[in-house]
Amino acid sequence: MSEHPLRTPLEQLQTELDRVPPPAASDPVLAEVRQATSTLLVQTTTLPTVTPHPSFQEQLRTAIDRFEVTHPTLTAAIEQVIDTLNRMGL
């Protein structure tokens, strides 16, 4: 069975989310993104198809706007997930 195309970008995003230092780590936007990312990661291992809730991309875009300057590596990981979702037609 091949790996889900979202798996690697989501893993990278989760790694970057875990690296965000306090107090930014407790930001509600990051908490929402962290929760959705964790849920999607589980789904990519248990379900043949995964369709993120439309609000996930909105959360990602909000996080980019908020953390683009202060956390460029996190922003790059978020952009990678958005690109993958776009290539999947979602």
C-alpha positions in Angstrom: 0.0 0.0 0.0 1.4 3.4 -1.0 1.7 6.2 1.5 -0.9 8.9 1.5 0.3 12.1 -0.3 -0.5 14.2 2.7 1.4 12.1 5.2 4.9 13.6 4.8 3.8 17.2 4.7 1.6 16.7 7.7 4.5 15.0 9.6 6.8 17.9 8.8 4.1 20.4 9.9 3.6 18.6 13.2 7.4 18.6 13.8 7.5 22.4 13.2 4.4 22.9 15.4 6.2 21.1 18.2 9.2 23.4 17.8 7.3 26.6 18.3 8.4 28.1 21.6 6.1 29.6 24.2 4.2 31.9 24.3 3.4 31.5 20.6 2.9 27.8 21.1 -0.3 28.5 23.0 -1.8 30.6 20.3 -5.4 29.4 19.6 -4.7 29.3 15.8 -1.8 27.0 16.3 -3.9 24.9 18.7 -6.5 24.4 16.1 -3.9 23.6 13.4 -2.2 21.2 15.8 -5.4 19.3 16.5 -6.5 19.1 12.8 -3.0 18.0 11.8 -3.0 15.2 14.4 -6.4 14.0 13.3 -5.4 14.0 9.7 -2.2 12.1 10.4 -4.2 9.4 12.1 -6.6 9.3 9.2 -3.8 9.0 6.6 -2.7 5.7 8.3 -6.1 4.2 8.7 -8.2 5.4 5.8 -7.6 5.0 2.0 -8.9 8.5 1.3 -8.7 11.6 3.5 -10.6 14.8 2.9 -9.7 17.5 5.4 -12.5 19.8 6.6 -12.6 23.0 4.4 -11.8 25.0 7.5 -8.4 23.3 7.8 -7.0 25.3 4.8 -8.5 28.5 6.3 -6.8 27.7 9.6 -3.5 27.2 7.7 -3.8 30.5 5.9 -4.6 32.3 9.1 -1.5 30.7 10.7 0.7 31.8 7.7 -0.5 35.4 8.1 0.1 35.4 11.8 3.5 33.6 11.9 5.1 34.4 8.5 7.7 36.7 10.0 8.4 35.1 13.4 8.4 31.5 12.4 9.5 31.1 8.8 10.2 27.3 9.0 6.6 26.7 10.3 5.2 28.9 7.6 7.1 26.9 5.0 5.7 23.6 6.4 2.2 25.1 6.3 2.7 26.2 2.7 3.8 22.7 1.8 0.6 21.2 3.2 -1.5 23.8 1.3 0.3 23.0 -1.9 -0.3 19.3 -1.4 -4.0 19.9 -0.8 -4.2 22.0 -3.9 -2.5 19.3 -6.0 -5.1 16.8 -4.6 -7.8 19.2 -5.8 -9.0 20.0 -2.3 
